[in-house]
Structure formats: C-alpha cells, structure tokens
Amino acid sequence: MKIKVHNKFKPLFKKDTRYYLLTGGRGSSKSFSVALYLCTLTFEPNQKILFTRYTLTSAKISIIPEFIEKIELLNVGHKFKLTNDSIVNITTGSVIIFKGVKTSSGNQTAALKSLQGITTWVYDEAEEEESESNFDKIDLSIRTKGVYNKVVLILNPSTKEHWIYKKFFENRNVNEGFNGVFENTTYIHTTYLDNIINLDESFIKNVELIKERNPEKYKHMILGGWLNKAEGVIFSDWEIGAFDKSLPFIWGMDFGYVTDPTTLVKVAVKDNNLYLKECLYKQHLGTNEIIDILTNIVDPNDLIVADNAEPRLISELQLAGFNVVPCKKGKDSIKNGLARMANYHFIVEGNNYIKELNNYVWNDRKSNTPIDNHNHLIDATRYAFDDLVQDSNFIFM
C-alpha cells in the first residue's frame, strides 16, 4: 500500500540539514507525516530516535497508539515490538523512545541529554518549551558518530516573543511560512489546504466559520501564523513608558533560582496609572549576590514586599539591613490581585516585563485561573500593589 505524503514533507525524508522545523496550523498533517517518517527511519540500522513532548505522562496510552496506526498503514506491524515507552524494529534493532521533558518529579533535561547514542531527536509540540537553554542542552547531546544526526521540531506557532521564533526566524531574517533551506535548517510550513483531501467536511466547514468570524484566530490556529502577543492575555491595557520618578513607590520582589528568575520591580500608582520599572530579572542568584545587587539599587529605608515562601531569605536580607517584609497570602488572592490590577493602565519600563505581558494568559478563563508561567515580574508587582492601594481586605499569593 502506498501512502500519499504532501510534497512539502519530501525534504524531511532526506539528510540535508541538522534542523528540520515543521510549522503549521490544525489539520496540516505535520504529526502524521513525521510519524510515518520515523517508522520508515527505523528500517535503517543503528537508529536510536528520541521522541519528546514537554509533558508526556503515559506514552503507551497517549502517543504509541498513534504510531501503531502508522505502522499498520505500512502493513509492517509484524516487524515491530512495543514496550511501555518505546517501539522497536525487530528487523534492524532501531528504536523510537518516548519521553516527557517535564514529569511529576521535575524537569528531565539532564536525564534526557545523558541518553547515549541518540541519532534523531524529535520535539513534538515544541512551542510548549519555554527555555532555549533546555533545548540547547539536549541538542548538543545529539552527536552520535557514524550516522546522520537530525533534530526535528514540530509546532503550532505561538507568539513572536518565543525563543523559537527569535532563533529560527527573527535572528535570521527568515519570513514566517517559508519553505526551503536556510543555513543549517530545513523549513517546512503546511496548512489544512495542503491536506484538504484527507479532511472531513465538518472540519472544513468549521474552519470556514472561524475564518469568517475570527480572522485573527484563523490566521494563528488554522494557518499557523505567529502572533504578536499570546491569545487571551490577562493584561492588555498597557504602554511602554518611563517610570515617574516624582511618585512615592514600593519595591516588589519574587524569588527564583534554577528555572525561575529572581525579580525586582519598582511600583508606583497615580490616579488610574500603575507605573512599573523592571530592575532585576536573573536566574541562579545566591543570597550574597542578591544582597550585592540590592545594595546598588535599593535605599535601606525603601520598603520591599517579597514572596513569603522564602522566610529564611527574607530574614537574611533583613539582617543585611534591608526593609523587607513578606507579602500576605489568602484564598483566591491571585485571582483577586489580577482583577484589581486589571483596573489600572500599566506604564511599563523593561523588556522582560513586556515579554511577560505579551505571554501571561488565562489557563482557564471560566475560573479566572492564569497559567503558572510568564509571571515572575507580575507576581512581584502584586506583592507591592497591596501596600500601595492600602486595602487590608486585598491580599496576595
């Protein structure tokens, strides 16, 4: 049985570049074509393929059945055996291993990059990976000698603030939607129009309805265009501007270390305007380094409202002479805090703050639950905001 694959995917089956970037919207056949490619790749000897998603709880339930379907289409099911997290081609010994980058026990980047002999790495739904550093660590480990090494990224484009857009498009002056080779990367962009022969009528009717009613959603979700800001952002009433130095202010501080940055924000309120100045956004800061930075930025008499999840660190900053107090916490404090802040017009100074505002979105709009990401400066702002508005019934978390 011969399976038709669109000509745009033909370069994927070749060995021309190290990186293969597959972008597109819903129904564009990206995942289907990659799965077929990987199944055929296992018929080459010495292939050890790592297939990842950012979260992949049970490969046997969630992803392996999709590959079994492709294997059956090729009529070669008898040549494969399955385990809980892999598919093995018994004729060649080549294998596809399925792993999640993030699991219940934490980030698995270190474990993944230590896997020996990986020849091809596929990152499905790569837009969910927010850390270029995590990508680089695994990427640099794909260096098996004697075989062709390939890295394949599959994604539905998110926002232009995403590192993938900056790395593969903005920094290279490559236009979105480009098909072809540039430097060490093969770009493949497809839409449902390239796969329309395989789509049912109800899907196409739904797409046409989205096109008519919501052109922006059609461009992003269906055609796979990159957004200037994330869909469903929590704060949209803001502008870039200088901090008003004439206003009384309070510092807000959120603590991080490995994955999350430690942040410091200068916060002031005047009328309906909330002035915000990003003064610190950095990972891997120890206590002494934080003290050194604060010494150069903050007057000892200035009030700093900090994340109360780190009482030891707050005590050490107090011993160093800083006027640091823990923020208050309470039920639904995040939701309440965001609701109150949304009544103000933000005047923002700082590139990382702008990135957060462009990407901080609702996880569940009905329950007013935000994502737990792109919020480090925003969290620091919430901590300080309570004292500024002097509302004892309004507490933060």
C-alpha positions as a Markdown table, in Angstrom:
| # | Residue | x | y | z |
|---|---|---|---|---|
| 1 | Met | 0.0 | 0.0 | 0.0 |
| 2 | Lys | 1.4 | 3.4 | -1.0 |
| 3 | Ile | 0.6 | 6.3 | 1.3 |
| 4 | Lys | 0.5 | 9.8 | -0.1 |
| 5 | Val | 2.5 | 12.4 | 1.7 |
| 6 | His | 2.4 | 16.0 | 0.5 |
| 7 | Asn | 5.5 | 17.1 | -1.5 |
| 8 | Lys | 6.2 | 19.8 | 1.1 |
| 9 | Phe | 7.3 | 17.0 | 3.5 |
| 10 | Lys | 9.6 | 15.4 | 1.0 |
| 11 | Pro | 12.7 | 17.2 | 2.4 |
| 12 | Leu | 12.0 | 15.6 | 5.8 |
| 13 | Phe | 12.9 | 12.2 | 4.3 |
| 14 | Lys | 16.3 | 13.5 | 3.2 |
| 15 | Lys | 19.5 | 14.2 | 5.0 |
| 16 | Asp | 20.4 | 17.7 | 4.0 |
| 17 | Thr | 20.5 | 19.7 | 7.3 |
| 18 | Arg | 20.7 | 19.2 | 11.0 |
| 19 | Tyr | 17.5 | 21.0 | 11.9 |
| 20 | Tyr | 14.0 | 20.4 | 10.5 |
| 21 | Leu | 11.4 | 23.0 | 11.6 |
| 22 | Leu | 7.8 | 22.0 | 10.9 |
| 23 | Thr | 5.3 | 24.7 | 11.5 |
| 24 | Gly | 1.6 | 24.9 | 10.6 |
| 25 | Gly | -1.9 | 25.0 | 11.9 |
| 26 | Arg | -4.6 | 22.5 | 12.7 |
| 27 | Gly | -5.1 | 19.7 | 10.2 |
| 28 | Ser | -1.9 | 20.4 | 8.3 |
| 29 | Ser | -0.6 | 16.8 | 8.6 |
| 30 | Lys | 2.6 | 17.7 | 10.5 |
| 31 | Ser | 2.4 | 15.0 | 13.2 |
| 32 | Phe | 1.1 | 12.3 | 10.7 |
| 33 | Ser | 3.9 | 12.9 | 8.3 |
| 34 | Val | 6.6 | 12.9 | 11.0 |
| 35 | Ala | 5.2 | 9.6 | 12.5 |
| 36 | Leu | 5.4 | 8.0 | 9.0 |
| 37 | Tyr | 8.9 | 9.2 | 8.5 |
| 38 | Leu | 10.1 | 7.9 | 11.9 |
| 39 | Cys | 8.6 | 4.5 | 11.2 |
| 40 | Thr | 10.4 | 4.2 | 7.9 |
| 41 | Leu | 13.6 | 5.6 | 9.5 |
| 42 | Thr | 13.7 | 2.6 | 11.9 |
| 43 | Phe | 14.3 | 0.3 | 8.9 |
| 44 | Glu | 17.8 | 1.8 | 8.8 |
| 45 | Pro | 20.2 | 0.1 | 11.2 |
| 46 | Asn | 21.7 | 1.9 | 14.2 |
| 47 | Gln | 18.9 | 4.4 | 14.6 |
| 48 | Lys | 18.0 | 5.5 | 18.1 |
| 49 | Ile | 15.3 | 8.1 | 17.9 |
| 50 | Leu | 14.2 | 10.2 | 20.9 |
| 51 | Phe | 10.6 | 11.5 | 20.6 |
| 52 | Thr | 9.7 | 14.1 | 23.2 |
| 53 | Arg | 6.8 | 16.3 | 24.3 |
| 54 | Tyr | 7.1 | 18.8 | 27.1 |
| 55 | Thr | 4.6 | 16.8 | 29.1 |
| 56 | Leu | 4.1 | 13.1 | 28.3 |
| 57 | Thr | 2.6 | 11.2 | 31.2 |
| 58 | Ser | 2.0 | 7.8 | 29.6 |
| 59 | Ala | 3.4 | 7.1 | 26.1 |
| 60 | Lys | 1.7 | 3.7 | 25.9 |
| 61 | Ile | -1.7 | 5.4 | 26.2 |
| 62 | Ser | -1.1 | 8.8 | 24.6 |
| 63 | Ile | 1.4 | 8.6 | 21.8 |
| 64 | Ile | 2.3 | 5.0 | 21.0 |
| 65 | Pro | -1.2 | 4.1 | 19.6 |
| 66 | Glu | -0.7 | 7.0 | 17.1 |
| 67 | Phe | 2.5 | 5.3 | 15.8 |
| 68 | Ile | 0.9 | 1.9 | 15.8 |
| 69 | Glu | -1.7 | 3.3 | 13.4 |
| 70 | Lys | 1.0 | 4.5 | 11.0 |
| 71 | Ile | 2.8 | 1.1 | 11.3 |
| 72 | Glu | -0.4 | -0.7 | 10.4 |
| 73 | Leu | -0.9 | 1.6 | 7.4 |
| 74 | Leu | 2.5 | 0.5 | 6.2 |
| 75 | Asn | 1.5 | -3.2 | 6.7 |
| 76 | Val | 4.6 | -3.8 | 8.8 |
| 77 | Gly | 3.1 | -4.3 | 12.2 |
| 78 | His | 4.7 | -7.8 | 12.5 |
| 79 | Lys | 8.2 | -6.2 | 12.3 |
| 80 | Phe | 7.8 | -4.2 | 15.5 |
| 81 | Lys | 7.5 | -4.8 | 19.2 |
| 82 | Leu | 6.2 | -2.5 | 21.8 |
| 83 | Thr | 7.2 | -1.6 | 25.4 |
| 84 | Asn | 5.7 | 1.0 | 27.8 |
| 85 | Asp | 7.9 | 3.8 | 26.3 |
| 86 | Ser | 9.4 | 2.6 | 23.1 |
| 87 | Ile | 8.8 | 1.0 | 19.7 |
| 88 | Val | 11.5 | -1.4 | 18.4 |
| 89 | Asn | 12.0 | -2.5 | 14.8 |
| 90 | Ile | 13.0 | -6.2 | 15.3 |
| 91 | Thr | 14.5 | -6.4 | 11.8 |
| 92 | Thr | 17.1 | -3.7 | 12.4 |
| 93 | Gly | 17.1 | -3.2 | 16.2 |
| 94 | Ser | 16.4 | 0.5 | 15.7 |
| 95 | Val | 14.2 | 2.1 | 18.3 |
| 96 | Ile | 11.9 | 5.0 | 18.9 |
| 97 | Ile | 12.0 | 6.1 | 22.6 |
| 98 | Phe | 9.2 | 8.3 | 24.0 |
| 99 | Lys | 9.9 | 10.7 | 26.9 |
| 100 | Gly | 8.5 | 13.8 | 28.5 |
| 101 | Val | 10.7 | 16.8 | 29.2 |
| 102 | Lys | 8.8 | 17.6 | 32.3 |
| 103 | Thr | 7.4 | 15.0 | 34.6 |
| 104 | Ser | 5.8 | 14.9 | 38.1 |
| 105 | Ser | 9.3 | 14.6 | 39.5 |
| 106 | Gly | 10.5 | 17.8 | 37.7 |
| 107 | Asn | 12.4 | 18.8 | 34.6 |
| 108 | Gln | 14.1 | 15.8 | 32.9 |
| 109 | Thr | 16.5 | 17.8 | 30.7 |
| 110 | Ala | 19.6 | 16.5 | 32.5 |
| 111 | Ala | 18.4 | 12.9 | 32.2 |
| 112 | Leu | 17.5 | 13.2 | 28.5 |
| 113 | Lys | 20.8 | 14.8 | 27.5 |
| 114 | Ser | 22.6 | 11.9 | 29.2 |
| 115 | Leu | 20.9 | 9.3 | 27.0 |
| 116 | Gln | 23.6 | 7.6 | 24.9 |
| 117 | Gly | 23.6 | 7.1 | 21.2 |
| 118 | Ile | 20.6 | 9.2 | 20.1 |
| 119 | Thr | 20.7 | 9.8 | 16.4 |
| 120 | Thr | 17.5 | 11.7 | 15.8 |
| 121 | Trp | 15.6 | 13.9 | 18.3 |
| 122 | Val | 12.0 | 14.9 | 17.6 |
| 123 | Tyr | 10.4 | 17.6 | 19.8 |
| 124 | Asp | 6.6 | 17.5 | 19.2 |
| 125 | Glu | 4.5 | 20.5 | 20.4 |
| 126 | Ala | 7.8 | 22.3 | 20.8 |
| 127 | Glu | 6.0 | 25.6 | 21.4 |
| 128 | Glu | 5.4 | 24.4 | 24.9 |
| 129 | Glu | 9.2 | 24.5 | 25.7 |
| 130 | Glu | 9.8 | 28.0 | 27.1 |
| 131 | Ser | 13.5 | 27.5 | 27.7 |
| 132 | Glu | 16.1 | 27.8 | 24.9 |
| 133 | Ser | 18.7 | 26.7 | 27.4 |
| 134 | Asn | 16.8 | 23.4 | 27.9 |
| 135 | Phe | 16.6 | 22.9 | 24.1 |
| 136 | Asp | 20.3 | 23.6 | 23.7 |
| 137 | Lys | 21.4 | 21.1 | 26.4 |
| 138 | Ile | 19.6 | 18.2 | 24.6 |
| 139 | Asp | 20.5 | 19.5 | 21.2 |
| 140 | Leu | 24.3 | 19.5 | 22.0 |
| 141 | Ser | 24.0 | 15.9 | 23.2 |
| 142 | Ile | 22.8 | 14.6 | 19.8 |
| 143 | Arg | 26.2 | 13.8 | 18.3 |
| 144 | Thr | 26.4 | 10.1 | 17.7 |
| 145 | Lys | 29.3 | 9.2 | 15.4 |
| 146 | Gly | 29.0 | 7.2 | 12.2 |
| 147 | Val | 25.3 | 8.1 | 11.5 |
| 148 | Tyr | 23.4 | 11.2 | 10.3 |
| 149 | Asn | 22.2 | 13.3 | 13.3 |
| 150 | Lys | 18.9 | 15.2 | 13.0 |
| 151 | Val | 16.8 | 17.4 | 15.2 |
| 152 | Val | 13.1 | 17.8 | 14.3 |
| 153 | Leu | 10.9 | 20.5 | 15.8 |
| 154 | Ile | 7.1 | 20.2 | 15.3 |
| 155 | Leu | 5.0 | 23.1 | 16.5 |
| 156 | Asn | 1.9 | 25.2 | 16.1 |
| 157 | Pro | 3.4 | 28.7 | 16.2 |
| 158 | Ser | 2.8 | 30.7 | 19.4 |
| 159 | Thr | 4.0 | 34.3 | 19.8 |
| 160 | Lys | 6.8 | 36.3 | 18.3 |
| 161 | Glu | 8.3 | 36.5 | 21.8 |
| 162 | His | 9.0 | 32.8 | 21.8 |
| 163 | Trp | 12.6 | 31.8 | 21.5 |
| 164 | Ile | 11.9 | 29.5 | 18.6 |
| 165 | Tyr | 10.7 | 32.5 | 16.5 |
| 166 | Lys | 13.6 | 34.6 | 17.5 |
| 167 | Lys | 16.2 | 31.8 | 16.9 |
| 168 | Phe | 15.0 | 30.5 | 13.6 |
| 169 | Phe | 13.1 | 33.5 | 12.1 |
| 170 | Glu | 13.8 | 36.9 | 13.6 |
| 171 | Asn | 17.6 | 36.5 | 14.0 |
| 172 | Arg | 18.0 | 35.0 | 10.6 |
| 173 | Asn | 15.6 | 37.4 | 8.8 |
| 174 | Val | 13.5 | 34.4 | 7.6 |
| 175 | Asn | 9.9 | 35.1 | 6.8 |
| 176 | Glu | 7.2 | 33.0 | 8.6 |
| 177 | Gly | 5.7 | 30.5 | 6.3 |
| 178 | Phe | 9.0 | 30.0 | 4.4 |
| 179 | Asn | 9.6 | 26.6 | 2.8 |
| 180 | Gly | 13.1 | 25.8 | 1.9 |
| 181 | Val | 16.6 | 25.6 | 3.4 |
| 182 | Phe | 18.5 | 28.4 | 5.2 |
| 183 | Glu | 21.9 | 27.8 | 6.8 |
| 184 | Asn | 21.6 | 24.5 | 8.7 |
| 185 | Thr | 17.8 | 24.3 | 8.8 |
| 186 | Thr | 15.1 | 22.9 | 6.6 |
| 187 | Tyr | 11.8 | 24.9 | 7.0 |
| 188 | Ile | 8.5 | 23.1 | 6.2 |
| 189 | His | 5.3 | 25.0 | 6.7 |
| 190 | Thr | 1.9 | 23.5 | 5.8 |
| 191 | Thr | -1.8 | 24.3 | 6.4 |
| 192 | Tyr | -5.0 | 22.4 | 6.1 |
| 193 | Leu | -5.2 | 23.5 | 2.5 |
| 194 | Asp | -2.2 | 21.2 | 1.8 |
| 195 | Asn | -4.0 | 18.3 | 3.4 |
| 196 | Ile | -7.6 | 19.0 | 2.4 |
| 197 | Ile | -8.0 | 15.7 | 0.6 |
| 198 | Asn | -7.7 | 13.9 | 3.9 |
| 199 | Leu | -10.0 | 16.2 | 6.0 |
| 200 | Asp | -13.7 | 15.6 | 6.6 |
| 201 | Glu | -16.4 | 18.1 | 5.5 |
| 202 | Ser | -17.3 | 19.1 | 9.1 |
| 203 | Phe | -13.7 | 20.2 | 9.8 |
| 204 | Ile | -13.6 | 22.3 | 6.7 |
| 205 | Lys | -16.9 | 23.9 | 7.5 |
| 206 | Asn | -15.7 | 24.7 | 11.0 |
| 207 | Val | -12.6 | 26.3 | 9.6 |
| 208 | Glu | -14.5 | 28.4 | 7.2 |
| 209 | Leu | -16.7 | 29.6 | 10.1 |
| 210 | Ile | -13.6 | 30.6 | 12.1 |
| 211 | Lys | -12.3 | 32.4 | 9.1 |
| 212 | Glu | -15.4 | 34.4 | 8.8 |
| 213 | Arg | -16.0 | 35.2 | 12.5 |
| 214 | Asn | -12.4 | 35.5 | 13.9 |
| 215 | Pro | -9.8 | 36.3 | 11.2 |
| 216 | Glu | -7.0 | 36.6 | 13.8 |
| 217 | Lys | -7.8 | 33.1 | 15.2 |
| 218 | Tyr | -7.9 | 31.7 | 11.7 |
| 219 | Lys | -4.5 | 33.2 | 10.9 |
| 220 | His | -3.0 | 31.8 | 14.0 |
| 221 | Met | -4.7 | 28.5 | 14.8 |
| 222 | Ile | -5.6 | 27.4 | 11.3 |
| 223 | Leu | -2.9 | 28.9 | 9.1 |
| 224 | Gly | -0.1 | 28.6 | 11.7 |
| 225 | Gly | 0.8 | 32.3 | 11.8 |
| 226 | Trp | 2.9 | 33.7 | 14.6 |
| 227 | Leu | 1.1 | 36.1 | 17.0 |
| 228 | Asn | 2.4 | 39.5 | 18.1 |
| 229 | Lys | 1.0 | 38.6 | 21.6 |
| 230 | Ala | -0.5 | 35.5 | 23.1 |
| 231 | Glu | -4.2 | 34.8 | 22.6 |
| 232 | Gly | -6.1 | 35.5 | 25.8 |
| 233 | Val | -3.6 | 37.8 | 27.5 |
| 234 | Ile | -4.6 | 38.9 | 31.0 |
| 235 | Phe | -3.4 | 42.5 | 30.8 |
| 236 | Ser | -3.9 | 44.4 | 27.5 |
| 237 | Asp | -4.2 | 48.0 | 28.8 |
| 238 | Trp | -0.6 | 49.0 | 28.9 |
| 239 | Glu | 2.1 | 51.0 | 27.2 |
| 240 | Ile | 5.8 | 51.3 | 27.2 |
| 241 | Gly | 7.0 | 54.4 | 29.1 |
| 242 | Ala | 9.3 | 55.9 | 31.6 |
| 243 | Phe | 8.8 | 55.5 | 35.4 |
| 244 | Asp | 7.6 | 58.7 | 37.0 |
| 245 | Lys | 10.4 | 59.4 | 39.5 |
| 246 | Ser | 8.3 | 62.0 | 41.3 |
| 247 | Leu | 5.9 | 59.4 | 42.8 |
| 248 | Pro | 6.2 | 57.5 | 46.1 |
| 249 | Phe | 7.0 | 53.9 | 45.3 |
| 250 | Ile | 7.4 | 50.4 | 46.8 |
| 251 | Trp | 9.6 | 47.5 | 45.6 |
| 252 | Gly | 8.1 | 44.1 | 44.8 |
| 253 | Met | 10.3 | 41.1 | 44.8 |
| 254 | Asp | 9.8 | 37.5 | 43.7 |
| 255 | Phe | 12.4 | 34.8 | 44.4 |
| 256 | Gly | 13.6 | 32.1 | 42.0 |
| 257 | Tyr | 16.8 | 30.2 | 41.4 |
| 258 | Val | 17.3 | 27.4 | 38.8 |
| 259 | Thr | 14.3 | 27.7 | 36.4 |
| 260 | Asp | 12.6 | 30.8 | 37.6 |
| 261 | Pro | 14.4 | 34.2 | 37.9 |
| 262 | Thr | 14.6 | 36.4 | 40.9 |
| 263 | Thr | 12.8 | 39.6 | 40.1 |
| 264 | Leu | 12.6 | 43.1 | 41.5 |
| 265 | Val | 10.0 | 45.7 | 40.4 |
| 266 | Lys | 9.6 | 49.4 | 41.3 |
| 267 | Val | 5.9 | 50.1 | 41.6 |
| 268 | Ala | 4.0 | 53.4 | 41.9 |
| 269 | Val | 0.4 | 54.4 | 41.5 |
| 270 | Lys | -1.0 | 57.7 | 40.3 |
| 271 | Asp | -4.7 | 58.1 | 39.5 |
| 272 | Asn | -5.6 | 55.2 | 37.3 |
| 273 | Asn | -2.0 | 54.6 | 36.2 |
| 274 | Leu | 0.3 | 51.8 | 37.5 |
| 275 | Tyr | 4.0 | 52.7 | 36.9 |
| 276 | Leu | 6.3 | 49.6 | 36.7 |
| 277 | Lys | 10.0 | 49.5 | 36.3 |
| 278 | Glu | 11.8 | 46.2 | 36.0 |
| 279 | Cys | 15.1 | 46.4 | 37.9 |
| 280 | Leu | 16.1 | 42.8 | 38.3 |
| 281 | Tyr | 15.4 | 39.6 | 36.3 |
| 282 | Lys | 18.0 | 36.9 | 36.7 |
| 283 | Gln | 18.4 | 33.2 | 37.5 |
| 284 | His | 20.9 | 31.4 | 39.7 |
| 285 | Leu | 21.3 | 34.2 | 42.2 |
| 286 | Gly | 22.5 | 33.2 | 45.7 |
| 287 | Thr | 21.8 | 35.3 | 48.8 |
| 288 | Asn | 25.1 | 37.2 | 48.7 |
| 289 | Glu | 24.6 | 38.1 | 45.1 |
| 290 | Ile | 21.1 | 39.3 | 45.8 |
| 291 | Ile | 22.4 | 41.5 | 48.7 |
| 292 | Asp | 25.1 | 42.9 | 46.4 |
| 293 | Ile | 22.5 | 43.8 | 43.7 |
| 294 | Leu | 20.1 | 45.3 | 46.2 |
| 295 | Thr | 22.9 | 47.4 | 47.7 |
| 296 | Asn | 23.4 | 49.1 | 44.4 |
| 297 | Ile | 19.7 | 49.6 | 43.6 |
| 298 | Val | 17.6 | 50.0 | 46.8 |
| 299 | Asp | 17.9 | 52.5 | 49.6 |
| 300 | Pro | 17.9 | 50.7 | 53.1 |
| 301 | Asn | 14.8 | 52.7 | 54.0 |
| 302 | Asp | 12.8 | 51.7 | 51.0 |
| 303 | Leu | 10.1 | 49.1 | 51.6 |
| 304 | Ile | 10.4 | 45.8 | 49.7 |
| 305 | Val | 7.4 | 43.4 | 49.8 |
| 306 | Ala | 8.7 | 40.0 | 48.9 |
| 307 | Asp | 7.5 | 36.5 | 48.3 |
| 308 | Asn | 6.7 | 35.0 | 51.7 |
| 309 | Ala | 7.5 | 31.5 | 50.5 |
| 310 | Glu | 11.2 | 32.2 | 51.4 |
| 311 | Pro | 11.2 | 33.3 | 55.1 |
| 312 | Arg | 14.9 | 32.3 | 55.5 |
| 313 | Leu | 15.9 | 34.5 | 52.6 |
| 314 | Ile | 13.8 | 37.4 | 53.8 |
| 315 | Ser | 15.4 | 37.1 | 57.3 |
| 316 | Glu | 18.9 | 37.2 | 55.7 |
| 317 | Leu | 18.0 | 40.3 | 53.7 |
| 318 | Gln | 16.7 | 42.0 | 56.9 |
| 319 | Leu | 19.9 | 41.1 | 58.7 |
| 320 | Ala | 21.8 | 42.8 | 55.8 |
| 321 | Gly | 19.9 | 46.0 | 56.5 |
| 322 | Phe | 17.1 | 46.0 | 54.1 |
| 323 | Asn | 13.5 | 46.9 | 54.9 |
| 324 | Val | 12.0 | 43.6 | 53.6 |
| 325 | Val | 8.5 | 42.3 | 54.6 |
| 326 | Pro | 6.7 | 39.2 | 53.5 |
| 327 | Cys | 3.6 | 39.5 | 51.3 |
| 328 | Lys | 0.3 | 38.4 | 52.6 |
| 329 | Lys | -1.5 | 35.4 | 51.3 |
| 330 | Gly | -5.1 | 34.3 | 51.3 |
| 331 | Lys | -7.7 | 32.3 | 49.5 |
| 332 | Asp | -8.1 | 33.3 | 45.8 |
| 333 | Ser | -5.5 | 36.0 | 46.3 |
| 334 | Ile | -4.0 | 35.6 | 42.9 |
| 335 | Lys | -7.4 | 35.9 | 41.2 |
| 336 | Asn | -8.3 | 38.9 | 43.3 |
| 337 | Gly | -5.0 | 40.6 | 42.8 |
| 338 | Leu | -5.1 | 40.2 | 39.0 |
| 339 | Ala | -8.7 | 41.5 | 39.0 |
| 340 | Arg | -7.7 | 44.6 | 40.9 |
| 341 | Met | -4.6 | 45.3 | 38.9 |
| 342 | Ala | -6.6 | 45.0 | 35.7 |
| 343 | Asn | -8.5 | 48.2 | 36.6 |
| 344 | Tyr | -5.3 | 50.2 | 36.1 |
| 345 | His | -3.4 | 51.3 | 33.0 |
| 346 | Phe | 0.2 | 50.0 | 33.1 |
| 347 | Ile | 3.1 | 52.2 | 32.1 |
| 348 | Val | 6.0 | 49.7 | 31.8 |
| 349 | Glu | 9.8 | 50.0 | 31.6 |
| 350 | Gly | 11.7 | 46.8 | 31.0 |
| 351 | Asn | 12.0 | 44.3 | 28.2 |
| 352 | Asn | 11.3 | 41.2 | 30.3 |
| 353 | Tyr | 8.2 | 42.8 | 31.7 |
| 354 | Ile | 6.9 | 43.5 | 28.2 |
| 355 | Lys | 7.5 | 39.8 | 27.3 |
| 356 | Glu | 5.5 | 38.7 | 30.4 |
| 357 | Leu | 2.6 | 41.0 | 29.5 |
| 358 | Asn | 2.6 | 39.6 | 26.0 |
| 359 | Asn | 2.5 | 36.0 | 27.2 |
| 360 | Tyr | 0.7 | 35.9 | 30.5 |
| 361 | Val | -2.6 | 34.3 | 29.6 |
| 362 | Trp | -5.5 | 32.5 | 31.2 |
| 363 | Asn | -5.2 | 28.8 | 31.7 |
| 364 | Asp | -9.0 | 28.6 | 32.4 |
| 365 | Arg | -10.9 | 31.7 | 31.7 |
| 366 | Lys | -14.1 | 30.5 | 33.4 |
| 367 | Ser | -12.5 | 30.1 | 36.7 |
| 368 | Asn | -10.1 | 33.0 | 36.2 |
| 369 | Thr | -7.1 | 30.8 | 36.6 |
| 370 | Pro | -3.9 | 32.1 | 34.9 |
| 371 | Ile | -1.0 | 29.9 | 33.7 |
| 372 | Asp | 1.9 | 29.5 | 36.1 |
| 373 | Asn | 4.4 | 31.0 | 33.7 |
| 374 | His | 5.5 | 34.4 | 32.4 |
| 375 | Asn | 4.5 | 35.8 | 35.8 |
| 376 | His | 7.7 | 36.5 | 37.8 |
| 377 | Leu | 7.7 | 40.2 | 37.4 |
| 378 | Ile | 3.9 | 40.3 | 37.6 |
| 379 | Asp | 3.9 | 38.3 | 40.8 |
| 380 | Ala | 6.5 | 40.8 | 42.3 |
| 381 | Thr | 4.1 | 43.6 | 41.3 |
| 382 | Arg | 1.2 | 42.0 | 43.0 |
| 383 | Tyr | 3.1 | 41.8 | 46.3 |
| 384 | Ala | 3.8 | 45.5 | 46.3 |
| 385 | Phe | 0.5 | 46.6 | 44.9 |
| 386 | Asp | -1.4 | 45.7 | 48.1 |
| 387 | Asp | 0.6 | 48.2 | 50.2 |
| 388 | Leu | 0.3 | 50.9 | 47.6 |
| 389 | Val | -3.5 | 50.7 | 47.4 |
| 390 | Gln | -3.7 | 50.3 | 51.2 |
| 391 | Asp | -6.6 | 47.9 | 51.2 |
| 392 | Ser | -6.4 | 45.5 | 54.1 |
| 393 | Asn | -9.1 | 43.2 | 52.5 |
| 394 | Phe | -6.9 | 42.6 | 49.5 |
| 395 | Ile | -4.1 | 40.1 | 49.9 |
| 396 | Phe | -1.7 | 38.3 | 47.6 |
| 397 | Met | -0.3 | 34.9 | 47.0 |
